[in-house]
């Protein structure tokens, strides 16, 4: 009986991984056939970016969402070509929380983000780059994403390194922490229902923080 339960658990886990891989491939293949233009403003990231209806949030038909749920910095490096080819006007990047959740170090996360920045500065040098801080998480009020909550300190360290990287590269760093964290440095429970992702009100707060850079 125990063996049967273990096998069932493993199969269910494998199914979730397969579904994630399928979704990732579906999104990548879609983005490969949807052109980016030089007038576009691109939002690039993982599930938190993926979940935003950015064109509607900014009431701007030039805004493009290129977020993919589950994305990591190393994987993102492999899907930049369709974006680079379009030479977008602006690019808003947020990435790294999934890397940290699986034990990738802040140094490696920031090194990969540096490579992303360098590709744009080399291949699409008129694109204005904005690197957003990784959002806080909340493992006190929620329990679903324990792997992400466990690396809250690594998020703080990664953001510190990101800010230094942006200063070095001449890229605008946007610190979203004050807008979305509570007094204890956790993702404010008003803006999330799982301690990691945002609900509608959270996206409105995020949008308002970005308005000066998007317009």
N, C-alpha and C positions, 0 to 999 in steps of 0.2 A: 504493500500500500504506500509506504514511504517513497519507494522508488517511482511509483506511478505519479505521485504528487510532485516529486522532483522533476520528472520528465515533463509533466504538464507545465510546471513553472518555467522550465528552460525553453519549451516551445513557445509559450506566450511571450517570453522575453525576446526570443529570436524574431517573432512576428512583429513586435514593436520596432525592433531595429530595422527589419526589412521594410516596414511601412515608412519609417523615417528616410531610409535610403531612396525609396521610390519617390517620396515627396520631393526630396532634394533634387533628384534627377529630373523630375517633372518641371520644377521651377527653373532649373538651369536651362533645360531645353526650351522653355518658353521665352526666357530672357535672351536666348541666342537668336530668336527670330523676331523679337520686338526691338526695333531700332531705337538707339539713343541719339538725340540731336544736340547740336551745339547750344541750343536755347534751353535745354533741359536742366532741371535741378534733381539730382539723384540722391535717394536715401538708401544707403547700403548697410546691411547688418544682418542680425539673426532674427529669432522669433519676435522679439520686442519691436523691431522695425517692421517685420513682415506683417504684424497685426495692425499697423496703422494705416488708415485711409488718408494718405498724406495729401493727395490732390484735393480732396474734399476739405480736409482740415485747414488747408491754406487757401482754398478756393482759387486754385492755380492749375490750369491745364498743362503746364510745363513740368509739373512735379511727377517724378517717376519713383515707384517703390521697387527696390531691388533687394529686399530682405528675404532671407530664407530661414525658416525655423530650423534650429539645431546647428547653424553654421559655426565654424571655427575659423580662426585666422589663417591657418595653413590651407584649409579648403578654399577659403575666399580667394587666396592668391591664384588658384586655378581657374577662377571664373571671371576674371577681370576683363578679358579681351573684348567682349561685346560692349562694355561700358567705355573702355579706353578708346575704342574705334570711333565712338560717337563724339568724343571731346566735349562732354557736358560742361555747362556754364559753372555749376557748383556741385560739390559732392559732400554729403553729410554722412560721416562714418561712425558707427558704433558697433564694436565687436570685442569679444574676449571673455564674456561671462561663461560661455560653454567650455572654453579652453580651461579656465581655472577650475571648473567643476569636475573635470576629469584629471586634474593634477598637473596640468601644464603650468610652468612657472611664470610669474609676472615678467621676468626677463625675456623669456621666449615669446610670450604674447606680444610684448612691445617690439621685439626684434622683427616679428612678422608684420606688425603694423607699419614699422619703418620701411619694410620692403614694399608694402602697398603704396605708401606715400611716395617712395622713390620711383615707382613705376608711373604714377601719375605725373610727377614732376619731370620725368624724362619723356614720356609718350603722349601726354596730354597737358602740356605745361601751362595752358591758359585756363585750365580748370581750377577754380578756387576751392581749396580743401578746408573742411571743418571737421575736426576730430572731437567727438563727444565723449564725455566721461562715461565709464561703465556705471550703470545704475546701481543703487544700493539694493539689498535683498532684505527679507524679513522672515527669519526662522523662529521668531518668538511667538508670533500670532498665527503662523501657518506651518504645515508639516509636509506638504507634497513634494518639495524639491530639496530634500536634505543635502544632496551633493552640492548644490549651489549655495545653500545657507552656510555650509561648513567652511566655505572659502571667502567669507565676508572680509576678513582681514587682507586677503590677497587682492581683493577688489580695490581696497584703499591704496595698497602699495602700487598696483598696476596704474591706477589713476595718477599717482604721484610721478611715476616714470613717464606716463603718457604726456603729462604737462611739460616735463623737461624735454621730451622728444620734440614736441611741437615748437617749443622755443628754439631748439636747435635747427629744425627744418624750416622755420618761418611759416608755420601753419597755424591757423586759428584753433585754439583749444576752447571748448565750451564745457564749463563745469555745471552739470545738471543736478548735482548733489543737493545744493540748497533748496532747489525747487521741489524735489520729490522725497527727500529724507525727513523723518521726524526728529524730534529733539534728541533721541537716542541714537541717531545715525542709521536707522532702519528705514526701509521703504515704507512710506506712510500707508497705513492700512486703509485710508480713504481712497487710495489710488490703485489698489491691487486686490485681487480675490484669491491669490495663491502665494503671495510673497515674492514673486519673481516677475510676472507679467503685469501689464497695466489694464485697468478698466477705462471706460470712456473718459471719466474725469481726469484720470492720469494723463491721457493723451492730450487733453486740452491744456493742462499745465505744461506739458512738454512743448506743445506747439507754441504757447505764449513765450516760453523761454527762448525759442528759436526765431521768433518773428523778426527781431532786429537783423538777423543774419540771412534770412530767406528773402526778404523784400528786395 
